Amino acid sequence: MTISSFDFDADALIHELSASLLPSQRHAFIDAAHQALQGVSCLGPGLAFRLLAEIQRRHFEPPDLRSDMLSARHQRSKLRDGPPIGPATREDRARRAMFQRPAG
């Protein structure tokens, strides 16, 4: 009889790792995770995480972020794309004083 000093719940880890997956991928991941952990005789949290992380990577499909580039905030703007408003150079004594090295 093996006495364990910690209470490890593999199902909790599986469900935590499946939270970032889409529902269709989540069920496939849970099935694959249970199959992978069945054959392991000495299972702890570290070994389980290493095994499940690789399985999760195979089931994870990153979202397409390019569709967000077509939203209103990424469209052309006269203010952003046009010439600067005001004189080309501006006296900013406070900024110069802040970055000026002391004499001597």
Secondary structure, DSSP 8 states (H G I E B T S, - for coil): ----SS---HHHHHHHHHTTS-HHHHHHHHHHHHHHHHT-SS--HHHHHHHHHHHHHHH-----GGGGGGSGGGS--HHHHS--SS-SS---HHHHHHH-----
